[in-house]
Every structure is written in C-alpha cells, then in structure tokens.
Amino acid sequence: MRNAKPQLSFWQIWNMCFGFLGIQFGFALQNANVSRIFQTLGADMEQVPGLWIAAPLTGLLVQPVIGYFSDRTWTRLGRRRPYFLWGAIFSTAALLVMPNSPELWIAAGTLWVLDASLNVSMEPFRAFVGDQLAPKQRPTGYAMQSFFIGVGSVVASALPFVLAKFGVANTAGPGEVPDTVRYAFYFGGIVLLGAVVWTVLRTREYPPEALAAFDDAHPPGIVANSDVAVPAAIGGLPWLLAGIAGVALVWSMGWDRMLYVLAALPLAYGLLRLLAVALRGGMIAAIAGDLYAMPTTMRQLAVVQFFSWFGLFAMWIYTTAAVAQTHYGTTDPQSAAYNEGANWVGVLFAAYNGFAAIAAVAIPWMARRLGLRMTHLVNLWLGGAGLVSIAFIRDPQWLLLSMAGVGFAWASILSLPYAMLSDSLPAHKMGVYMGIFNFFIVIPQLVAVSTLGFLLGHVFGGAPMRVLVLGGASLAIAGLFALRVSRPLSEQPA
C-alpha cells in the first residue's frame, strides 16, 4: 500500500542541507580565485577559458557516474552519504595544494582534482533532497541548500579581502600566489570537511525498500522498470558525423583550438550511443538509455539551464578582468591596482551570494504565490539586469547593487530547476537523473570556454565587459524558456 513521505522539521532539513555550506565554500574559492591564480602563474587572458575547461568537463563525467552508483549503493552510512564524505576529503586536499602550485600546469591539474571531488560530494546532495522530502517540501529543501550556498560563498569570496584588511600580504613575487589567497584556501578546506561531516553524522536515509513504498516513487508517465531500452546505434551516427565535420572544419580553417571542444560535444554523444549498443549492459548502456528516455520536464529544463549557466560562466571567468580594466585601469595581474580590483570582485561575489541567501528565504514564499516557473522567470531577469548594469555603472562601490539581481538569479538557479525536476523523477533513478541533469549545466560551460575567448578577441575587441553583457542577455533568454516547463507535481491539485 502506498503512503506519503513524512514531513520533516525545519532542523531536520537544516541538518541534511548543512553540508552544502562546505561544498559551496570550495566552489566559491574556486570561482573567485582560480582565474587570478592562473594569471599569476603566467596565463594570458585568452588562455584562461581553456584552463577552466577542467571544471565543466569533470562535472560532465563525474556526476552521472556517481548518480548511477549511488542509486545502487547501500552501506552503514546509507546511500548518498559515503559519496558526500569521500568527495569532501579529496576536495580538502586539493584546496590545500592549489595555492602552493609552483607551475601553471600543476594548478590546472589540481583544478581537475578539486572540481571532480566537489562534484562527487555535490551530486548526491541533490538526489538526497529528492530522496528525503515529499514533493511539497522539496522547494523548501532546495531553497535551504541555496541559503547555505549563499552563506558559504559570502565568507569564502570575501576572505582574501578581509585577510588583506587584517594585514595579510595581498601581493607576492612573480609566479607566487599572495598569502591572502593561500590562507583563504586553507580555511576553506577546514570548513568544507567540517560541514559535510556534520550532515553525515546528523542525518539518516531511507533504505531502498522504504523509498520504493512511498507514493512519489513512480511519477505518472515515467518508465517504472529499472532499465530502459538502449537507443538504436543508427541514431548516434548523425551526431558522430556532425562532430567529425566540426573538428575537420576547425582544423581546415585554422580557427581557435578551443573550438575543438565545441565540435567534440556531438562527437561524444554519438560515441556514447554507439558504445551503449556495443556493450548492451552495464553503466554506460544504462546512462545512455536514461538520457534517451529522460522525462519531458527534464528536456524543457535543459534549455533553461543552457542559457542560465552560459551567463553564469561568462560572469565567473571575466568579472575580474572586466572590473580591473574598467574600474581600476589595469590589465597587469602583477600590479597593486589589479590585485585591489581582484579583491573587490571577491567582495562583489560575496555580495551576490549574500543576496542569494536572502533570496533563498524569499523564494519559497514567491513560489507559493507566483508558482515555480514564474518565480524563476522573475529571478533570472533580475540577474540579467544585474549583469548588464555592470557595463553602465562607473563607481565600483555601486556594483553591489548589480550583485543584488545576480544573487536572486543565483539562488533561483540553484533551487527551482531541481524542485521542478525532482517531481518528475522515479525514486530508484533520482541519483542518475540528477547526474544526467548536470549535462545541461556542463554543456553551456563547455560552450562558454570554447567560444568566449574567441568572441573576446575577434568580436568584442578585447573588452571583457562586453562578455558580461552577453551573459546578462543569456539569463534573460533563460527566463523566457522557464515558462515553457510543464507544471510541477507540487503545484497540481492533491
């Protein structure tokens, strides 16, 4: 007999989401400081997007694999919590190593380890909320994650600025990362591990048989069996040929080598389809089958995610360069003015995460009154306006106002798509589908790293501020597509 999941208390939801404080601490340190570390170690501005490719590529590979295995895991620590813990341990180690990298290639390699480990922890956290909460409470659960993301990011992003105010050295010799950044990464490692351990110790999980008995285990219209059919190999051939043609075009025209990444996307999907047919079983075939048969809601959200994350990645990569050039009058990463500007960007990133923490409190209220889709539209448009306004504001202090809009968009992107998605997913595939959903975060990031450097040099006249305007337009487009998403289960009559 089917039954509803019990409603969890505020503090139970708090404990299950608290680990996100630490995970986002690591992501915020990465987002605000990695471009700075790369430039300090000798990378020029057009190289930076290529070095950032580690972040989206590791997410593309790691998250569906971790989702697949966590769906099939049951240990004394439960289903998702072993992945939280091991990911946090390796993330902490990477945070300790990265700011001490003696060479650019070591820093780039450490970014791969850091981002992979953060993804190992983060992916099961998304599925964890879907596992533990009934549909009506999932918007609150994902908003709580956004709250902790905001709080953690505020502190992490502002740390170098705060440390500099307390007299820690904010400049260093050529090829050396300033002490402000190094100490921020050390502190971040401690916070990351401590927060995740808190969630591991203070929560429990439903065993598989209990999850299968709840009434939200098999949403209407979703394939109920454990595995869907492997898609036919013939469907992969057009993608494979398109990828090969793209690679050949980039080579023959002598275009920027980062465009090979863009051409590789259809090539990779075509190979996945062919491999799935050849193997006829196992993880690759299962992931390919689930990707092919994903719910309609997931397909609709994929477009929203593409434009949302393209805009965010443009912001993360180029805000430091844009603010330093426009507001501090320098492009020299060794100069005191550049490092002052970089620290102010850390404050701005802390500010948008602070506004995100406030927005996370407001979003459940907005969702009850406007619905999930309209709430997401409003917040994405606020974010788009915030990014575009950076190009018109001349006093860097007033950029804090721009960050208010970005913060509302960030909180919404981190919560509402997952609330809409989780209502359409079967319980026994919550992990793998949350991992596959990450494709639609990673693909726009790969598109960004493969095209933004080219656009900056050949279309935008070397002005990074124009990349931020493009990012704002992308967020506005994402908001329009949010209205096309099917009505979530949590908004349908009981």
C-alpha positions in Angstrom: 0.0 0.0 0.0 1.4 3.4 -1.0 2.0 6.1 1.6 3.2 9.7 1.7 6.7 10.6 3.0 6.5 12.2 6.5 7.0 15.9 6.7 10.4 16.8 8.1 11.0 19.5 10.7 12.9 22.7 10.0 16.0 21.4 11.8 15.9 18.1 10.0 16.0 19.9 6.7 18.7 22.2 8.1 21.0 19.3 9.0 20.5 17.5 5.7 21.5 20.6 3.8 24.2 21.9 6.0 27.0 20.1 4.1 26.3 22.4 1.2 27.8 25.2 3.2 31.2 23.5 2.9 30.8 22.4 -0.7 29.9 25.9 -1.9 32.8 27.2 0.2 35.1 25.2 -2.1 33.3 26.2 -5.2 33.3 29.9 -4.2 37.0 29.9 -3.6 37.5 28.3 -6.9 35.2 30.6 -8.8 36.6 33.8 -7.3 40.3 33.0 -7.3 41.2 30.4 -9.9 41.5 32.9 -12.8 43.6 35.0 -10.5 45.9 32.1 -9.7 46.2 31.1 -13.4 47.1 34.7 -14.4 49.6 35.0 -11.5 51.3 31.8 -12.8 51.7 33.2 -16.3 48.4 32.6 -18.2 47.3 35.4 -20.5 43.6 36.4 -20.5 42.7 34.5 -23.7 44.2 31.3 -22.2 42.1 31.4 -19.1 38.9 29.9 -20.5 40.8 26.9 -21.8 42.3 26.3 -18.4 38.9 26.5 -16.8 37.7 23.6 -19.0 38.6 21.2 -16.1 35.6 22.4 -14.2 32.7 21.6 -16.6 34.4 18.5 -18.1 34.9 16.8 -14.7 31.2 17.6 -13.9 30.1 16.1 -17.2 32.0 12.8 -16.5 31.7 12.5 -12.7 28.1 13.4 -11.9 26.1 10.8 -13.9 28.6 8.1 -12.8 28.3 9.0 -9.2 24.5 9.2 -9.6 24.4 5.8 -11.2 26.4 4.2 -8.4 24.8 6.0 -5.5 21.3 4.8 -6.7 22.7 1.2 -6.3 24.6 1.8 -3.0 23.5 0.8 0.5 26.0 0.8 3.3 26.1 1.5 7.1 26.4 5.2 6.1 23.4 4.9 3.8 23.0 5.6 0.1 24.3 9.1 -0.6 26.4 9.9 2.5 29.5 7.8 1.6 29.9 10.0 -1.5 29.5 13.2 0.5 32.3 12.2 2.8 34.9 10.9 0.3 34.4 13.8 -2.0 34.9 16.2 0.9 38.2 14.5 1.9 39.7 14.8 -1.6 38.3 18.4 -2.1 40.0 19.5 1.1 43.3 18.0 0.0 43.1 19.9 -3.3 42.3 23.2 -1.6 45.5 22.8 0.4 47.6 22.1 -2.7 46.3 24.5 -5.3 47.6 27.9 -3.9 51.0 26.4 -3.5 51.3 25.3 -7.1 54.8 26.2 -8.4 53.7 25.9 -12.1 50.7 26.7 -14.2 50.2 23.1 -15.3 50.2 21.9 -11.6 47.5 24.5 -10.8 45.4 23.4 -13.8 45.8 19.7 -12.8 44.8 20.5 -9.2 41.7 22.2 -10.5 40.7 18.9 -12.2 41.0 17.1 -8.8 39.2 19.8 -6.9 36.3 20.1 -9.3 35.9 16.3 -9.6 35.9 15.9 -5.8 33.4 18.7 -5.3 31.2 17.1 -7.9 31.4 13.7 -6.1 30.0 15.4 -3.0 27.5 17.7 -4.6 25.6 15.3 -7.0 24.3 13.0 -4.2 23.2 16.1 -2.2 20.8 17.0 -4.9 19.4 13.5 -5.0 19.4 13.4 -1.2 16.7 16.1 -1.0 14.6 14.2 -3.6 15.0 11.0 -1.5 14.1 12.5 1.9 11.4 15.1 1.2 7.9 14.8 -0.1 7.1 16.9 -3.3 5.5 19.7 -1.3 8.7 20.2 0.8 11.3 19.9 -2.0 11.2 23.7 -2.9 12.0 24.4 0.7 14.8 21.8 0.8 16.4 23.1 -2.4 16.0 26.7 -1.2 17.7 25.7 2.1 20.6 24.4 0.0 20.7 27.8 -1.7 20.7 29.5 1.6 23.8 27.6 2.7 25.4 28.1 -0.7 24.9 31.8 -0.2 26.2 32.0 3.3 29.3 29.8 2.5 30.0 31.8 -0.6 29.8 35.2 1.1 32.5 34.2 3.6 34.7 32.3 1.0 34.6 35.0 -1.6 35.3 37.8 0.8 38.1 36.0 2.7 41.1 37.4 0.7 39.7 41.0 1.0 39.1 40.5 4.8 42.6 39.0 5.3 44.2 41.9 3.5 42.4 44.3 5.8 44.0 42.5 8.7 47.4 43.0 7.3 48.0 39.7 5.4 50.1 40.3 2.3 48.0 40.8 -0.8 50.8 40.8 -3.3 53.7 38.4 -3.9 56.6 38.0 -6.2 56.3 36.9 -9.9 54.7 33.4 -10.1 53.7 33.4 -6.4 50.1 33.4 -5.1 49.5 36.1 -2.4 49.2 35.0 1.2 45.6 36.3 1.3 44.6 33.6 -1.3 46.7 30.8 0.3 45.2 31.3 3.8 41.7 31.6 2.4 42.1 28.2 0.7 43.5 26.6 3.9 40.5 27.9 5.9 38.1 26.7 3.2 39.4 23.2 3.4 38.6 23.0 7.1 35.1 24.4 6.7 34.3 22.1 3.8 35.3 18.9 5.6 33.6 20.0 8.9 30.3 20.9 7.3 30.0 17.7 5.3 30.9 15.6 8.3 28.1 17.4 10.2 25.5 16.3 7.6 26.9 12.7 7.5 26.6 12.4 11.3 23.3 14.2 11.8 21.1 12.6 9.2 19.7 9.2 8.3 18.5 7.8 5.0 15.5 5.7 3.9 16.6 2.2 2.7 15.7 1.3 -0.9 12.6 -0.7 0.0 11.2 2.2 2.1 11.7 4.6 -0.8 10.0 2.3 -3.2 6.9 2.2 -1.0 6.3 6.0 -0.9 3.6 7.4 -3.2 6.0 9.7 -5.1 8.3 6.8 -6.1 6.9 6.5 -9.6 5.6 9.8 -11.0 2.9 9.5 -13.8 4.2 8.9 -17.3 7.7 7.7 -16.2 9.1 4.3 -17.1 8.8 2.2 -14.0 11.2 -0.6 -14.7 14.9 -0.5 -13.6 16.3 -0.1 -17.1 15.0 1.5 -20.3 15.8 0.2 -23.7 19.2 1.1 -25.2 18.7 3.6 -28.0 19.5 2.3 -31.5 23.0 2.8 -32.8 21.8 4.4 -36.0 20.6 7.4 -34.0 24.2 8.1 -32.9 25.6 8.3 -36.4 24.3 11.8 -37.3 25.8 13.2 -34.1 29.1 11.3 -34.7 29.3 12.7 -38.3 28.4 16.2 -37.2 31.2 16.1 -34.6 33.8 14.8 -37.2 32.7 17.5 -39.6 33.1 20.2 -36.9 36.6 19.0 -36.0 37.6 19.0 -39.7 36.2 22.5 -40.2 38.1 23.9 -37.2 41.3 22.3 -38.4 40.9 23.3 -42.1 40.0 26.9 -41.3 42.7 27.3 -38.7 40.3 28.6 -36.1 40.9 28.9 -32.4 41.8 25.4 -31.0 39.2 25.9 -28.2 36.5 25.4 -30.8 37.5 21.8 -31.0 35.7 21.5 -27.6 32.5 22.7 -29.2 32.9 20.2 -32.1 33.6 17.4 -29.6 30.2 17.6 -28.0 28.1 15.9 -30.7 31.0 13.6 -31.4 31.0 12.5 -27.7 27.2 11.9 -27.8 27.4 9.9 -31.0 30.2 7.7 -29.4 28.1 7.2 -26.3 25.2 5.9 -28.4 27.5 3.5 -30.3 29.2 2.3 -27.1 25.8 1.7 -25.4 24.8 -0.6 -28.2 28.1 -2.4 -28.3 28.2 -3.1 -24.6 24.4 -3.9 -24.2 24.6 -3.7 -20.5 26.3 -2.0 -17.6 26.7 1.6 -16.6 27.3 3.2 -20.0 24.3 1.5 -21.6 22.1 2.4 -18.6 23.1 6.1 -18.6 22.7 6.3 -22.4 19.2 4.7 -22.2 18.2 7.0 -19.3 19.5 10.0 -21.2 17.5 9.0 -24.3 14.3 8.4 -22.3 14.5 11.3 -19.9 11.2 12.9 -18.9 9.7 15.8 -20.8 10.1 18.2 -17.9 13.9 17.5 -18.0 14.1 18.2 -21.7 12.3 21.5 -21.2 14.5 22.5 -18.3 17.6 21.6 -20.3 17.1 24.7 -22.5 16.6 26.9 -19.4 19.8 25.5 -17.8 21.8 26.1 -21.0 21.2 29.9 -21.1 21.4 30.2 -17.3 24.8 28.6 -16.9 26.3 30.2 -20.0 25.5 33.5 -18.4 27.0 32.5 -15.1 30.2 31.1 -16.6 30.7 34.3 -18.6 30.5 36.2 -15.3 32.8 33.9 -13.3 35.5 33.9 -16.0 35.5 37.6 -16.9 34.3 39.7 -14.0 37.8 40.1 -12.5 39.3 41.2 -15.8 36.3 43.5 -16.6 36.3 45.3 -13.3 40.1 45.6 -13.1 40.2 47.1 -16.6 37.1 49.3 -16.4 37.2 50.5 -12.8 40.9 50.1 -11.8 42.5 51.0 -15.1 44.8 48.0 -15.4 45.3 44.6 -17.2 48.5 43.7 -15.4 47.9 40.9 -12.9 51.1 41.7 -11.0 50.1 45.3 -10.3 48.7 46.5 -7.0 45.7 48.0 -8.8 44.8 44.7 -10.4 45.0 42.9 -7.1 42.9 45.6 -5.4 40.3 45.1 -8.2 40.5 41.4 -7.9 39.8 41.6 -4.1 36.9 43.9 -4.8 35.5 41.3 -7.2 35.8 38.8 -4.3 33.6 41.2 -2.3 31.2 41.5 -5.1 31.0 37.7 -5.4 30.5 37.6 -1.7 27.7 40.2 -2.0 25.8 38.3 -4.7 26.0 35.2 -2.5 24.7 37.2 0.4 21.8 38.4 -1.6 21.3 34.8 -2.7 21.0 33.7 1.0 18.3 36.4 1.4 16.6 35.3 -1.8 16.6 31.7 -0.6 14.4 32.7 2.3 12.1 34.6 -0.1 11.9 32.0 -2.9 9.5 29.5 -1.1 7.2 32.5 -0.4 7.4 33.7 -4.0 6.9 30.1 -5.3 3.7 29.7 -3.3 2.3 32.9 -4.8 3.7 33.0 -8.3 4.4 29.3 -9.0 7.8 27.9 -9.6 8.0 28.8 -13.3 7.1 32.5 -12.9 9.3 32.9 -9.9 12.2 31.5 -11.9 11.5 34.0 -14.7 11.4 37.0 -12.4 14.7 36.0 -10.7 16.5 35.3 -13.9 15.5 38.7 -15.3 16.8 40.3 -12.2 20.1 38.5 -12.7 20.3 39.6 -16.4 19.6 43.2 -15.5 22.3 43.0 -12.8 25.0 41.7 -15.2 24.2 44.3 -17.9 24.2 47.1 -15.4 27.9 46.5 -14.6 28.7 48.0 -18.0 27.0 51.3 -17.2 28.0 51.8 -13.5 31.2 53.9 -13.1 31.6 53.8 -9.3 32.8 50.3 -8.3 31.0 50.7 -4.9 27.7 50.8 -6.8 28.4 47.4 -8.4 27.0 46.0 -5.1 23.6 47.0 -6.5 24.2 44.9 -9.6 25.0 41.9 -7.4 21.6 42.1 -5.8 20.0 41.0 -9.1 22.7 38.4 -9.7 22.1 37.0 -6.2 18.4 36.4 -6.8 19.1 34.7 -10.1 21.8 32.5 -8.4 19.6 31.4 -5.6 16.8 30.6 -8.1 19.1 28.6 -10.5 20.4 26.5 -7.5 16.9 25.6 -6.3 13.9 25.9 -8.6 15.1 23.8 -11.6 15.8 20.9 -9.1 12.4 21.4 -7.4 10.7 21.2 -10.8 12.8 18.3 -12.0 12.6 16.1 -8.9 8.8 15.9 -9.1 9.2 14.1 -12.5 11.8 11.5 -11.4 11.3 7.9 -10.2 12.8 7.3 -6.7 15.1 4.5 -7.9 16.7 6.7 -10.5 16.9 10.0 -8.6 20.7 9.9 -8.5 21.4 9.1 -12.1 18.9 11.6 -13.5 20.3 14.3 -11.2 23.7 13.4 -12.6 22.4 13.5 -16.2 20.8 16.8 -15.5 24.2 18.1 -14.8 24.9 17.6 -18.6 22.8 20.7 -19.1 24.9 22.7 -16.7 28.2 21.4 -18.1 27.4 21.7 -21.8 26.8 25.5 -21.7 30.0 25.8 -19.7 31.9 23.9 -22.3 30.3 26.1 -25.0 31.4 29.1 -22.9 35.0 28.1 -22.5 35.3 27.1 -26.2 33.7 30.3 -27.6 34.2 33.2 -25.1 38.0 33.6 -25.7 37.3 33.6 -29.5 34.5 36.1 -29.1 36.6 38.3 -26.8 39.5 38.5 -29.2 37.6 38.6 -32.6 34.1 40.1 -31.9 34.3 42.1 -28.6 37.6 43.9 -29.3 39.3 42.5 -26.3 36.8 44.2 -23.9 35.7 41.6 -21.2 32.9 43.9 -20.1 31.1 43.0 -23.4 31.2 39.4 -22.4 29.3 40.3 -19.2 26.6 42.0 -21.2 26.3 38.8 -23.3 25.9 36.8 -20.1 23.1 39.1 -18.9 21.2 38.6 -22.2 21.6 34.9 -21.8 20.0 35.0 -18.4 17.0 36.9 -19.8 16.5 34.3 -22.5 16.6 31.6 -19.9 13.8 33.2 -18.0 11.5 33.2 -21.1 12.1 29.4 -21.6 11.2 28.8 -17.9 7.6 29.5 -18.8 7.6 26.5 -21.2 8.3 24.0 -18.5 5.4 21.6 -17.6 3.5 22.4 -14.4 5.3 20.7 -11.5 3.7 18.0 -9.4 3.9 20.1 -6.3 1.6 22.7 -7.9 -1.0 20.2 -9.1 -4.2 19.6 -7.1 -3.9 16.8 -4.5 
